[in-house]
Structure formats: structure tokens, C-alpha cells
Amino acid sequence: MRPGKQKNKSKFNLVAEPIVFLISAALIILFVGVTLYFQDSVRTYFVSLHTSISKNFGWLYIIAVNVVLIYCIYLAFSKFGSIRIGGPKSKPEFSTWAWLAMLFNAGIGLVLMFYSIAEPILHFSNPPYGEAGTIDSAKLSLRLSYLHWGFHGWAIYAFVGLAISYFTYNKGLPMGIRWILYPLLGNRLYGPIGHAIDILAVLATMFGLATTLGLGIQHINSGLNYLFDLQVSPGVQVALILLITVLATVSVVSGLHSGIKNLSKIASVMAFILMGFMLIAGPTLFIINSIVQSTGSYIQNIFTLGTWTEVFRGTNWMQDWTIFYWGWWFAWCPFVGMFVARISKGRTIREFMVGVIVGPTLAIIVWIGIFGSTALHIELFGSGGITEAVNENIATAMYTVLEMFPLSQFSILFVVIAGVIFFVTSSDSGSLVIDFITTGGKLNPPVKQRIFWALLEGVVAATLLLGGGLIALQTGSLLAGLPVCVLVLVAIRAFHKSLRQDLGSASKNSNGMETPEPVKKKEGSLMG
């Protein structure tokens, strides 16, 4: 399609950017077919590829996440912090509570249930250094968990979301990942370069989301096994993925304001109830003290932990943990960034940074602090048994702990239901974002196309489970995240260039803050 031409409906009655839509769908379907046909060979290849990416590009991931975090901190405290997404008179579309709930659910909700107990226990029993099963390894386990789920990762989401929303609502460009490079590449983004960036974003979103859904479904399967003795197996998990994906299509049809927003609120309330239950039923004083101490330790050591490469130890611990996480965050950032951009009009840059980085990180610290500290207390001072259960099957971690407290049948059912809701909101959000990309930035894409992408997300998640299990899921994120990592670093340069130009050339408003001027529209362009 030539720049600026109005997109036409195809004979299938679709509204799409044909090159991006068709190539993205074809590559994903080809991947599904090859993985299912060559399952044994693909599984071996995933192991080799995972090791290769982690070993050769881990340093790049580590540099990138720290650069992004530092830049986001700078934006929040700089003169740019007062710029409002959508212009000085723009008002937020969603309440702060709804906004934060959607951020949390789209960004992390489902998998946090999977890892909130499993990760601290795995670091406690298999630390990267020091003696396992000690007080020191318990302290380290919480710091590492906060590192992997905290400020660094959310800074990636925040920057990408801010850049997309700024170029969409302040500069008049379509909503899409390609446009964050507009100050560097200009109208060349209408051609093959832009299409390639969008295809990359679709693939990264698809495989990042499939990783989350695949891990989450193992968690749900284990809960149903506890409750109803449902077999834990790849076949059952595939069936559950397909079943819950069908439920996600109902949310898709309901739309952003009814489906995702309401489900996000419900899931967030359920998460708060669950945290409150564990805080009261568990070792309350120990949990509170642990959160205070471990949070302080995390903040004091954030850049020491964030730049550690284990180079002098000659070990491979980071390949399976930190490097995987950074690849996962980057793989997810086109998806979450687009979604955050869509719901954040009317926020200032400073409010945006605090809301997207600090808000979810504090919620995660409290969540992991409550559940992780409870599990560590049981291991250090109680009956134990959680380490053995987690090392056997990490998906059972949450249920193993809940079984040790009153009302376990009810609390486990509660967790399973919340997990299903998180699954639905993640799938719905992902299909919405992919449709944004494949329609060239259309803010209200056709529902039928969102249903197509929601179903395909479920198929890819099921395929990765069948084609290699956890290692396939991890490799998919690492592979998709690597080129996105480079894209984000380049985008920081482009975004900052645009901010400086805008403040240097725009007229002063009544508050003394310069207001960015919109990008001049190319004749007949998609900006209209």
C-alpha cells in the first residue's frame, strides 16, 4: 500500500496493512507447522539456541535494561516531565484505578502467580553463589526476585509506551511501534523498513505472549489437579489453552471499555484479597519485616545486581534467569507498550513514569514479599517441604503453600479463577495490540481480526508446549526480544531528539512550558 492511501477491505472483508498482516500471519503459521511436525528435532534446537543467545548476547541485554531505566528516571525529573500526552488540555480516558489495574494485568498478572513463590524458593535452594538453604540465600532470593520483576523491566514498558503515545497523540502519527523511529527515519517508515519493524513487533508480541500463556496454563493445570485430580500433562494443558482462548474471544467482542477494563478490575481485586488472606493467615510480623528489609536491600543494590554478569565465576546461572527475564521483557514491550499507549492519553510524562514503573513494581514487591516470605519462613522455621515440591514442579508452588493454611480448597479455587481471568485479559490485550499493528495504527480495529489473533495466540502457546515445554517458551522470548532490544536503544535516541526539537521550536504556553507542535502531515498520509 502506498503511503497515505486509504486501506481497502480485502475480499475477506478485513481492514489491514496487507504486507504486515499477511507476512506476520504466514510466519507464525509456518512456525506452528514446523514445530508440530518436527517436535523432537525442534526441542533439541531450542536448547541449543537458548544457550547460544544467552551466552553471546547477555551483555547486550544487561546494558540495555540499565540504559532504559536511567533514561526513564531522567525523563521523570527533567523539564520534559510536565509535557502531557495528547496536549495541555487532554484529559485521561480512564480513572487512575482502572488505568493501574489494566497496566498490571496486561503487563504481568498471570505469570506472577506462577513465579511469586517458585522463584524465591528456587533461588533459596539453588542460589547463584553462596550456600543453599541458609539465611543469606533467603535474603538473596528476594532481592533477585525483585530485580527480575521490578524497576528495570517496567522501565522498558514505560519508555516504549511513552514513545508510542507521544508520537500518536502529540505528533499526529498512527499508533504503531515503527513510528517511534520517525525522528531518525522520517517518511521512509512508510516503506519496507517500517513494515519490517511492525512484523518484528507482531512476532515479538506473539511469542512473548505465548510464553506467558504457556507458563500460566501450567499453573492453572496444577491448580485443577489439586482440586479435581485433573491430570497434569501437555495434552491437558493444550486443551485448557484452547478452552480459555475461547473465553478470551468473549472479552474481545466486549471491547476495551467493557471487557479488558472490567476483567482487569476484578482480577486486581481478587489479587488484593488473596494477598490480604496470606498476610493474615501467614506469619504476619515476619512478612512485614521481610518486605521492609528486602525492599531496602533491593533499592540499595539495584545497579550492582542489575549489572552483574557472573563473568569471574564462570557459571551459567544468569542464562536461565536474568538473561531470560530481560529477553522476555523486551519481547513483551511492543505488546505492553502499545497497550499502555492506548490507555494513557491525558497523563503527563512524569505521571506516566511514576504510574507505569513505580506503581506496578511496588505491587509486585508486596506480592512477592508476602508469598515468597511465607514460603521462606516455612522452609527456615517451619515444616519445610516446599523446596522439594517446587524442584519437582514449579507450577505447584502456590498450591503447596496454600495447602498448609486454612480454607485451602477455597483459596486454591480462588487462585485458579484469578489465573483464568489474567489469561483472558492478557490474550485480549495481546490480540488488540497485534490488530493495532497489522491495521497500520487503527485505534478501533475490527473485532473479527482480534478474534483471529486471540485464537492464534492460543495455538502458538500450545505449540510451544508441545514442541519443547519450558525451554521452548524461554527460547521464544529470548529470540523475539533480541532485535527489539536493539530497536529500543535506537528509539531512545529518536525520542530524545524529538523532545529537544519540540521544546526548542514550540511557543511558550501560559505555564512557561513549551508545547510540542504536531508533525506536519504528508499529503494523503496515514496521519490523517
Number of C-alpha atoms within 10 A of each C-alpha: 12 11 17 15 11 12 17 13 12 10 6 6 11 16 20 24 21 19 16 23 21 14 15 22 19 12 13 19 15 12 15 19 13 13 20 16 12 11 17 13 12 18 18 14 14 20 15 12 17 22 14 13 18 24 14 9 14 22 14 15 24 19 13 19 26 20 16 23 20 12 15 25 15 14 18 18 13 12 14 19 16 19 23 24 27 22 20 18 8 14 14 15 15 16 9 13 11 18 20 21 25 27 25 23 27 28 27 20 28 28 21 21 26 23 25 26 31 28 23 30 30 21 23 25 21 18 21 20 13 11 13 16 19 15 13 13 22 25 20 22 26 30 25 23 26 26 23 22 22 22 23 28 26 27 28 30 28 28 27 27 28 28 25 29 31 29 27 25 22 21 21 19 24 24 26 30 32 27 27 30 24 20 19 17 15 10 14 12 20 20 12 12 12 21 22 17 21 26 24 22 28 30 23 28 27 31 28 33 32 28 30 25 27 27 25 26 30 26 30 29 25 26 28 17 14 19 16 9 11 13 14 17 12 18 13 15 24 22 13 19 28 19 12 18 25 17 17 28 23 14 23 26 16 14 16 17 12 12 20 28 19 17 21 26 19 15 25 23 14 18 19 13 13 18 18 14 14 21 20 11 15 22 16 15 10 14 23 15 13 20 20 13 14 22 19 13 15 22 15 11 13 19 13 10 16 17 14 12 19 13 8 6 10 8 12 15 16 17 18 14 18 23 24 24 22 27 32 28 29 32 32 32 32 35 33 30 26 29 25 28 26 20 20 27 24 22 24 23 25 21 17 24 25 17 19 26 25 16 17 24 22 15 14 21 24 19 24 26 28 25 26 28 30 23 28 25 19 18 20 14 8 10 10 14 13 24 24 14 17 20 16 11 14 24 25 25 28 25 24 22 22 21 14 13 14 11 11 16 15 12 18 23 17 16 22 22 16 24 26 23 25 28 29 30 27 29 34 31 30 29 30 27 30 30 30 28 31 28 25 25 25 18 16 12 21 18 16 16 21 24 24 14 22 27 21 22 28 25 20 24 30 27 25 29 25 20 26 22 19 16 19 26 27 26 28 27 30 30 22 24 31 21 17 22 22 14 17 24 15 14 23 20 14 19 23 16 13 21 15 12 14 18 18 13 12 14 14 13 10 7 6 8 16 20 20 24 16 16 16 10 14 12 11 12 16 20 18 12
